[in-house]
Structure formats: C-alpha cells, structure tokens
Amino acid sequence: MTTFVIQPDDRWTLASLLAASAPGTEIRLSEDTRRAITRTSDWVERLSAGPDLVYGVNTGFGALADVRVRAGDEHELQLRHVLSHACGVGGPSPRAVVRMMMLVKLLTFRSGQTGVSLAVAERLVDMLNHGVHPVVPERGTVGASGDLAPLSHLALPLLGRGKVEYEGRVHDAADVLRRLGWPPLRLTAKDGLALTNGTQYITSVALVELGRIVALAETADLVAAMSLQSFSCAERFFDERYHRRSGNRWRGAVAGALREHTRGSNHAKLPSAVPSMQDPYSFRCIPQVHGAAREHIDNAETAILNEVDTVADNPLFFPDDEIALFGGNLHGESVAMSADLLAIAVTELGSISERRTYQLLSGRRGLPDFLTTDPGVNSGLMIVQYTSAALVNEMKTLCHPASVDTIPTCQLQEDHVSMGGTAVLKLRQVVSDFETVLAVEWLTACQAVDLRPDLVLSAHCRSLHATYRGLVERLDEDRVLSDDIERTAEFLRGVELRPSVERTLVGQGVG
C-alpha cells in the first residue's frame, strides 16, 4: 500500500493527486499539519465566545452575516449550517470525484488557516483510508459561495447523517459509523463553515476529468498517426526542421510524437495511393491543432493545481497576528473558466478527429468508398462517421461557456457567481464524447490499413493493430458496429504509449 503524507506546505501534481485519491492508498497527516490545525482551531474556539463578530463563527451566514447568534449556540450554528445547505439534486457523484473531494478538502485544511478542528480532518482521513464514501448529488452548486450543496452532503456522514457508499453498497451513514465504531462528530466553532466553504467539488471534478483529458490527448496523437499512415500522407508536415520555426513547443512535441509513432513506415511512398502535393488540413495541421489543444490543457492544469494550493475558505485565520481576514477565496471563477477552456480544447481535438474519419471514408488515395470491398450491398463504415458527427456537434454545443453567466444569490450578498458546477459537468460529457470520437477514428483507420496490402506500419502501430484485431475483427460484410465502437474505446483506454514518447503533461510525485 502506498502512503501519502500531507504536509502544511507541499505542492501536489496532477499525477500525485490522482494516485493519492485512488482506492487502496493510505493518507496520513504529518505532525506539523496536525499542530497547525490544532493551534488555529483552539484559537478560533476562544474567538467564538469573545466580544468581536467573526463571520460564520458567531454570526449567521451570507446575507445574515451581521446577525450575532446567541451565546452558547455557536455549535448548533455549525450543525444547522450543514443541514440547511444539503440541497443537492441529481445522481450521485462518481467515487473518484468523492475521494478527490475529501483529499482536496484535507489539502485546504493543512495550513491550519481554516479554523477547522483536528477531529474533522482526522475523520476525513479515516473515511478515505476505510473506503467510506459520502453520497454527493452532482447538481446544485453555483461554484462561488463555496460548493455549498455538494460539500454539505460530503459533511453529513461525519455527523452520522446522510448516505455513504461502503463496500460496494449504499448505506445510511449512521449504520456504517456504528459498524466501524466511529461516534458522530460534534462540530466546533468553525467546522461547519470550513467543511462547506470552498471550491473542492468543482475542483475535484475538473481534476478527475483532467486526468482523462491528458491521457486522451496523447492517445489522439497515436490515433492520428495510424490514420495518416493509412491515408498515405506525406512526412513533410511533421519534419523536425519545419517545427524548429515555430515558437510553440507543443507543436514540436506533437510532431515528435507523430515521428515516433510512424518511424519505419512506408506510408509516404505507397504504390496504391494516388499522390498529392499536399495533405488535407485535418492531417497536415495535426501538430498545430493538437499542439494548441495541448497548450491550453497545460494552462488549465496549472490553474486548477493552483486552486488546489489555495486555502479556499472564508474567513481565514492568522493566529500569529491574532486576526481573521475576510475575502473571496471561495469563488470558483478560475476553475470554471479553466473547465470551459478545457471543453474547447477537447472539442477541437474531436472536431479534427472526425474530419480525418471522413477523409478515410471518402474514396480517396486509393481507398474504396466507405472502406468496403463490396459497395452497394454493403454500406461499410458509412454510418460510423454519422455517429462521430453527432457527438462532435454535441461537444461544440457544450462549449458555450458557463462561466460567462451569473445569477445573483443570497439577497445580492453573493451577486456574482462562477457557475463552475455547470462548467465541470458539461466538460465531463465533452470528454466522454471525445473518447468515442477517437474510437471511431481508430476503428476506421485500422479498416483502411487492412485494405492496403502494400502498407508497412511502424513497428509500434503494427503491434497495436495486431492486438486490436484480436478484439475487433476486420469488416468484410456489414454487421452491427455499436459493440465494435465500445470495444475500441476500451482498447484505447488500455493502450500504453512507447516509453520514448514524451509524456509532457503528467507530473510525477509530490513536488
């Protein structure tokens, strides 16, 4: 079992976050982290009974910020805050998202500036390590006052309320706590607000999808390499000398991946192909389009990881200076905008993939119409392009940015919100659509390869093609293709890139 220790000021990468949030790992709080949390929590507990108003500690919330609660009701305030804010609707969030939420919430607590109690942090650690996953409805956050609804549902099981998924089944949280011998927690002066404030829901969805996007962006280069070989494209457009003249390093990285994936192929010199001076843009501009997408994926990754390092709460406490500072770190604009930009980048990868599929089916370069040797009675792969076109249309529609909208809440106290919840959920659909669009291109490219007996693939692509043909047969006469598309998508999820192809977007370890 791999153990990840949370320090007060360490920097986490995408790879380390994905690894640490996976089932079967162990999370621990360092002694420095435990001391930082305890010191501030004890100070906040004293503040709550003092004469000064401290937002969310001895006052109401939102538009009720100026209402002081009665002395002795501070703990009841935190409980009722969680209960009243658990208004999520829709289906349950995936386990990967819920585990990421708990981890990112712990990373928010680690500096000791949220005022949360050590008991709350330790319970989240226990839940991660024992596989107790709160049932968190997906919908209901505007991504600005903190992800109030989903984070409240995350908090309910700490109180013995709500539902959890445990050992593959959904249970009442109270039953699982009794089974594990864990008493429900009594929230201290800042616990409720610390649990529900912050952007940890939208950040976690974005991180999980970013992990998929990074892998799919690299797979897209491989799929494109198979397509360009089967279409008998030239090599000039990914020549290293050409890309030295570009100021964009991502173009060069994609061109390098294409060279690696096609090394040893004779695709540019096929006797069966009708020669052409220049290839269509969907092939010739792969480095430019894939490179632009990779650039924006990288930028979004930086922004989202910065959000992980942000103490996304309000107020923040500085016991050394004996001050509580109020601000807007609970606003999710950065994540919302990043999710919208990711949707655009992924959609462009899908759009150019569909165009390559179309070209392969168009009866050009010596390939038969719709890649069937018996047209007329057979339609071949005609309709798989329709499927791809429908999905790309949906992707384009979902690219309308959620983050440009705002609907005021809480009597205009929260008069500008990020709509990050919408942004990350539509991103998830865009990524799923892209996965299928890539599968259609791979299925089509492999059929084209089979119809070129004089084509010698690169060694890597030849090996992958042979493995793939053990799962999905060549299309010699028409059959139902839905299962073929699903099996192709599953095959691509398991494809390993050659080690020499640079994995440019995935960090390693905790930096």
C-alpha positions in Angstrom: 0.0 0.0 0.0 1.3 3.4 -1.0 1.2 6.1 1.8 0.8 9.8 1.1 1.6 12.2 3.9 0.0 15.6 3.9 2.4 18.4 4.9 1.4 22.0 5.6 3.0 23.5 2.5 3.8 20.8 0.0 3.0 21.1 -3.7 0.9 18.3 -5.3 0.9 17.4 -9.0 -1.9 16.0 -11.1 -0.3 12.6 -11.0 0.1 12.6 -7.2 -3.5 13.8 -6.7 -4.8 11.1 -8.9 -2.7 8.4 -7.3 -3.4 9.5 -3.7 -7.2 9.7 -4.2 -7.3 6.2 -5.7 -8.7 3.4 -3.6 -6.2 1.3 -1.7 -3.9 4.1 -0.8 -3.2 5.4 2.7 -3.5 9.1 3.7 -1.8 10.5 6.8 -1.5 13.9 8.3 2.1 14.9 9.3 2.7 16.1 12.8 3.4 19.6 11.5 0.0 19.6 9.8 -1.8 18.3 13.0 -0.1 21.0 15.1 -1.1 23.8 12.6 -4.7 22.7 12.5 -5.0 22.3 16.3 -3.4 25.6 17.1 -5.7 27.6 15.0 -8.8 25.7 15.9 -8.2 26.3 19.6 -7.8 30.0 19.0 -11.0 30.2 16.9 -12.9 28.4 19.7 -11.8 31.2 22.0 -12.7 33.9 19.5 -16.3 32.5 19.2 -17.1 33.4 22.8 -15.4 36.8 22.6 -17.0 40.2 22.0 -15.9 40.6 18.4 -18.1 39.5 15.5 -16.4 36.7 13.5 -18.2 35.8 10.3 -19.6 32.2 10.3 -18.2 31.6 13.8 -20.6 33.6 16.0 -22.7 35.2 13.2 -25.2 34.0 10.6 -24.2 33.2 7.0 -24.5 35.0 3.7 -26.9 37.9 4.0 -27.2 37.1 7.7 -23.6 38.0 8.3 -24.4 40.8 10.6 -26.7 38.8 12.9 -24.9 37.6 16.0 -26.0 34.2 17.3 -27.0 33.8 20.9 -24.1 32.9 23.3 -23.9 29.1 23.6 -25.5 28.5 20.1 -22.2 28.5 18.2 -22.0 24.8 17.9 -25.7 24.5 16.9 -25.0 27.1 14.3 -22.4 24.9 12.6 -24.7 21.9 12.6 -27.7 23.7 11.2 -25.5 25.3 8.6 -24.5 21.9 7.2 -28.1 20.6 7.4 -29.7 23.6 5.7 -27.2 23.7 2.9 -27.5 20.0 1.9 -29.8 20.8 -1.0 -28.1 18.9 -3.8 -30.1 17.1 -6.5 -29.4 14.7 -9.3 -27.4 11.5 -9.5 -24.5 10.6 -7.1 -21.1 11.8 -7.9 -18.6 9.1 -9.1 -16.5 7.5 -6.4 -13.3 9.0 -8.0 -14.8 12.5 -7.6 -15.9 12.0 -4.0 -12.5 10.6 -3.0 -10.8 13.6 -4.7 -13.1 16.0 -2.8 -12.1 14.5 0.5 -8.4 14.7 -0.4 -8.6 18.3 -1.7 -10.5 19.3 1.3 -7.8 18.0 3.5 -5.2 19.9 1.5 -7.3 23.1 2.2 -7.2 22.3 5.9 -3.4 21.5 6.0 -2.2 25.1 6.5 -4.2 25.5 9.7 -5.8 28.7 8.4 -9.4 27.5 8.1 -10.0 27.1 11.8 -11.3 23.5 11.3 -10.8 21.1 14.2 -8.4 18.2 14.1 -11.2 15.8 14.7 -12.9 16.7 11.4 -9.6 16.4 9.4 -8.9 13.0 11.0 -12.4 11.7 10.2 -11.9 12.6 6.6 -8.6 10.7 6.6 -10.3 7.7 8.2 -13.1 7.8 5.6 -10.6 7.8 2.8 -8.5 5.0 4.3 -11.5 2.8 5.1 -13.3 3.4 1.8 -16.3 5.2 3.3 -17.6 7.5 0.5 -20.4 10.1 1.1 -23.2 10.1 -1.5 -22.8 13.5 -3.0 -25.5 14.7 -5.5 -23.9 16.2 -8.6 -26.1 19.2 -9.1 -26.9 22.3 -7.1 -23.7 24.4 -6.8 -23.2 27.8 -8.4 -19.5 27.5 -7.6 -19.0 30.8 -5.8 -20.2 30.7 -2.2 -18.2 27.6 -1.9 -19.7 24.5 -3.4 -22.2 24.7 -0.6 -24.6 21.9 -1.5 -22.2 19.2 -2.6 -19.8 19.9 0.3 -22.7 19.8 2.8 -23.6 16.3 1.5 -19.9 15.4 1.9 -20.1 16.6 5.5 -23.3 14.9 6.5 -21.7 11.4 7.2 -19.3 13.0 9.7 -22.4 13.8 11.8 -23.9 10.4 11.3 -26.4 11.7 8.7 -26.9 11.2 5.0 -25.8 8.3 2.9 -22.5 6.6 2.2 -21.2 4.1 -0.3 -19.3 1.4 1.6 -18.1 -2.0 0.4 -20.0 -1.6 -2.9 -23.4 -0.7 -1.4 -25.2 2.4 -0.3 -26.0 2.6 3.5 -27.3 5.1 6.0 -24.2 6.8 7.3 -25.2 6.2 10.9 -25.2 2.4 10.3 -21.7 2.5 8.9 -20.4 4.7 11.7 -21.8 2.2 14.3 -20.2 -0.7 12.4 -16.8 1.0 12.4 -17.1 2.3 16.0 -16.9 5.9 15.0 -19.0 8.3 17.0 -20.8 11.2 15.1 -18.7 14.3 15.5 -19.8 17.4 17.4 -18.9 20.4 15.3 -16.7 23.1 16.9 -16.7 26.8 16.2 -15.7 26.8 12.5 -16.2 23.2 11.5 -19.5 23.5 9.6 -18.4 26.5 7.5 -14.9 25.0 6.9 -16.5 21.9 5.5 -18.9 23.6 3.2 -16.9 26.6 2.1 -14.5 26.2 -0.8 -14.3 25.0 -4.4 -13.4 21.4 -3.7 -16.3 19.9 -5.6 -15.8 21.7 -8.9 -12.0 21.4 -8.5 -12.3 17.6 -7.9 -14.5 17.1 -10.9 -12.1 19.1 -13.0 -9.1 17.1 -11.7 -10.7 13.8 -12.5 -11.6 14.9 -16.0 -8.2 16.5 -16.5 -6.6 13.1 -15.8 -8.7 11.6 -18.6 -8.0 14.5 -20.9 -4.2 14.2 -20.5 -4.3 10.6 -21.5 -6.8 11.1 -24.4 -4.7 14.0 -25.8 -1.7 11.7 -26.0 -3.8 8.9 -27.4 -5.1 11.3 -30.1 -1.6 11.7 -31.4 -1.3 7.9 -31.7 -4.7 7.6 -33.4 -3.8 10.4 -35.8 -0.5 8.6 -36.6 -2.5 5.4 -37.5 -4.8 7.5 -39.7 -2.1 9.3 -41.6 -0.3 6.1 -42.3 -3.5 4.5 -43.7 -4.2 7.7 -45.8 -0.7 7.6 -47.2 0.2 11.1 -46.0 3.5 12.8 -46.6 6.1 13.1 -43.8 7.0 16.7 -44.5 4.4 18.3 -42.3 5.9 16.8 -39.1 9.6 17.1 -40.1 11.6 18.3 -37.2 13.2 21.1 -39.2 9.9 22.6 -40.1 8.8 22.8 -36.4 12.0 24.5 -35.3 10.5 27.5 -37.0 7.5 27.5 -34.6 7.6 29.4 -31.3 5.1 26.9 -29.8 6.8 24.0 -28.0 3.5 22.0 -28.1 3.6 21.8 -31.9 7.0 20.4 -31.8 6.0 17.9 -29.1 3.1 16.6 -31.2 5.2 16.5 -34.4 7.8 14.5 -32.4 5.1 12.1 -31.3 4.0 11.6 -34.9 7.6 10.9 -36.0 7.9 8.3 -33.2 4.6 6.6 -33.9 5.3 6.4 -37.7 9.0 5.5 -37.6 9.8 2.7 -40.1 6.5 3.1 -42.0 6.4 3.4 -45.8 3.1 5.4 -45.8 4.5 8.3 -47.8 5.6 6.1 -50.7 2.7 3.7 -51.3 2.2 2.5 -54.9 -1.5 2.0 -54.2 -2.1 5.6 -53.2 -2.8 8.5 -55.6 0.0 11.0 -54.9 -1.0 14.5 -53.8 1.1 17.6 -53.4 -0.4 18.5 -50.0 -2.5 16.6 -47.5 -5.8 18.0 -46.2 -5.6 20.2 -43.1 -7.0 17.5 -40.8 -3.7 15.6 -41.4 -1.2 18.4 -42.3 -2.2 20.6 -39.4 -2.2 17.9 -36.7 0.8 19.5 -34.9 -0.9 22.9 -35.0 -4.3 21.8 -33.8 -3.3 19.1 -31.4 -0.5 21.4 -30.2 -2.9 24.3 -29.5 -5.2 22.0 -27.5 -2.2 20.7 -25.5 -1.1 24.2 -24.7 -4.5 25.1 -23.3 -4.8 21.8 -21.4 -1.4 22.6 -19.8 -2.6 26.1 -18.9 -5.8 24.8 -17.4 -3.8 22.2 -15.4 -1.7 25.0 -13.9 -4.7 27.0 -12.9 -6.5 24.0 -11.4 -3.5 22.9 -9.4 -3.1 26.5 -8.2 -6.7 26.2 -6.9 -5.7 23.0 -5.0 -3.0 25.1 -3.3 -5.4 27.8 -2.4 -6.9 27.9 1.1 -10.4 28.2 -0.4 -12.4 29.3 2.6 -13.6 32.4 4.3 -12.6 33.8 6.7 -9.0 32.7 7.1 -7.3 32.9 10.5 -3.8 34.1 11.3 -3.1 33.3 14.9 0.4 34.7 14.9 -1.2 38.1 14.0 -4.3 37.4 16.0 -6.5 38.4 13.1 -9.3 36.9 11.0 -9.3 38.1 7.4 -12.4 38.0 5.2 -12.2 37.7 1.4 -13.4 35.7 -1.6 -11.2 32.6 -1.9 -14.5 30.6 -2.0 -15.2 32.0 -5.5 -14.6 29.3 -8.2 -14.0 31.6 -11.2 -10.6 30.2 -12.0 -11.8 26.6 -12.1 -15.0 27.5 -14.0 -13.1 29.3 -16.7 -10.5 26.5 -16.9 -13.2 23.9 -17.4 -14.8 26.0 -20.1 -11.4 26.3 -21.9 -10.7 22.6 -21.5 -14.1 21.8 -23.2 -13.0 24.0 -26.1 -9.6 22.3 -26.4 -11.0 18.8 -26.2 -13.7 19.7 -28.8 -11.1 20.8 -31.2 -9.3 17.5 -30.9 -12.6 15.8 -31.5 -13.5 18.0 -34.4 -10.3 17.3 -36.3 -10.5 13.6 -35.5 -14.0 13.4 -37.1 -12.6 15.2 -40.2 -9.9 12.5 -40.5 -12.5 9.8 -40.2 -14.5 11.4 -43.0 -11.4 11.6 -45.3 -10.7 7.9 -44.8 -14.2 7.1 -45.9 -14.3 9.4 -48.9 -12.9 7.0 -51.5 -9.7 8.9 -52.0 -6.0 7.9 -52.1 -6.7 4.5 -53.5 -9.1 3.5 -50.7 -12.6 2.2 -51.6 -15.8 4.2 -50.7 -16.7 3.7 -47.0 -13.8 1.2 -46.8 -15.8 -1.8 -48.1 -14.7 -4.1 -50.9 -18.3 -4.8 -51.9 -20.1 -1.5 -52.0 -23.8 -1.3 -52.7 -24.9 -4.4 -50.9 -22.6 -3.3 -48.1 -22.5 0.2 -46.6 -19.2 -0.5 -44.9 -18.3 2.2 -42.3 -20.6 4.9 -43.8 -22.6 5.4 -40.6 -19.8 5.5 -38.0 -19.0 8.9 -39.4 -22.6 10.0 -38.7 -22.1 8.9 -35.1 -18.9 10.8 -34.8 -20.5 13.9 -36.4 -23.4 13.8 -33.9 -21.1 13.6 -31.0 -18.9 16.4 -32.2 -22.0 18.5 -32.7 -22.9 17.9 -29.1 -19.3 18.7 -28.0 -19.5 22.0 -29.9 -22.8 22.9 -28.3 -21.5 22.2 -24.8 -18.6 24.6 -25.5 -20.8 27.5 -24.7 -19.0 28.8 -21.6 -20.9 28.5 -18.3 -18.5 30.9 -16.6 -19.8 33.9 -18.6 -23.2 33.6 -16.8 -24.1 34.7 -13.3 -27.3 34.6 -11.4 -27.2 36.5 -8.1 -28.0 34.7 -4.9 -28.5 35.3 -1.2 -30.2 38.7 -1.3 -27.5 40.1 -3.6 -24.8 39.5 -1.0 -23.4 36.9 -3.5 -24.2 38.9 -6.6 -21.6 37.3 -8.9 -21.1 33.6 -9.1 -18.9 31.3 -11.3 -21.4 28.6 -12.4 -18.5 26.2 -12.1 -20.8 23.3 -11.4 -22.3 23.6 -14.8 -18.9 24.1 -16.4 -17.3 20.9 -15.0 -20.4 18.7 -15.6 -20.6 19.6 -19.3 -16.9 19.1 -19.5 -17.4 15.5 -18.4 -19.8 14.9 -21.2 -17.4 16.5 -23.7 -14.6 14.2 -22.6 -16.8 11.1 -22.8 -17.9 12.1 -26.3 -14.3 12.7 -27.4 -13.4 9.2 -26.2 -16.0 7.7 -28.6 -15.0 10.0 -31.5 -11.4 8.8 -31.1 -12.6 5.2 -31.0 -14.4 5.7 -34.3 -11.3 7.2 -35.9 -9.2 4.2 -34.7 -11.7 1.7 -36.0 -11.8 3.4 -39.4 -8.0 3.8 -39.7 -7.5 0.1 -38.9 -10.0 -0.9 -41.5 -8.1 1.3 -44.0 -4.9 -0.4 -43.0 -6.4 -3.8 -43.8 -7.3 -2.6 -47.3 -3.7 -1.6 -48.1 -1.7 -4.7 -48.6 1.4 -2.7 -49.6 1.4 -0.6 -46.4 4.1 -1.3 -43.8 3.1 0.2 -40.5 5.6 1.4 -37.9 6.5 -1.4 -35.5 4.6 0.1 -32.7 1.4 0.6 -34.7 1.8 -2.8 -36.3 1.8 -4.4 -32.9 -1.2 -2.4 -31.7 -3.1 -3.3 -34.9 -2.5 -7.0 -34.4 -3.6 -6.8 -30.8 -6.7 -4.8 -31.7 -7.7 -7.3 -34.4 -7.8 -9.9 -31.7 -10.7 -7.9 -30.1 -12.4 -6.4 -33.1 -12.5 -8.2 -36.5 -12.0 -6.6 -39.8 -15.3 -5.6 -41.5 -15.7 -7.8 -44.6 -19.5 -7.6 -44.7 -22.0 -5.4 -42.8 -22.7 -6.1 -39.2 -23.8 -4.2 -36.1 -21.0 -1.8 -35.2 -22.1 -0.4 -31.8 -20.2 -3.2 -29.9 -17.2 -2.7 -32.1 -17.1 1.0 -31.1 -17.4 0.2 -27.4 -14.7 -2.4 -27.6 -12.4 0.0 -29.5 -12.9 2.7 -26.8 -12.0 0.1 -24.1 -8.9 -0.9 -26.1 -7.7 2.6 -26.4 -8.1 3.2 -22.7 -5.5 0.4 -22.1 -3.0 1.4 -24.8 0.5 2.2 -23.5 2.5 4.8 -25.4 6.0 3.8 -26.2 8.3 5.0 -23.3 10.3 7.2 -25.7 7.3 9.3 -26.5 7.4 12.2 -24.1 4.5 12.3 -21.6 4.6 16.1 -21.4 1.6 16.8 -19.3 1.8 14.4 -16.4 3.8 15.3 -13.3 5.5 12.8 -11.1 5.2 12.6 -7.4 4.7 15.4 -4.9 6.8 18.3 -5.8 
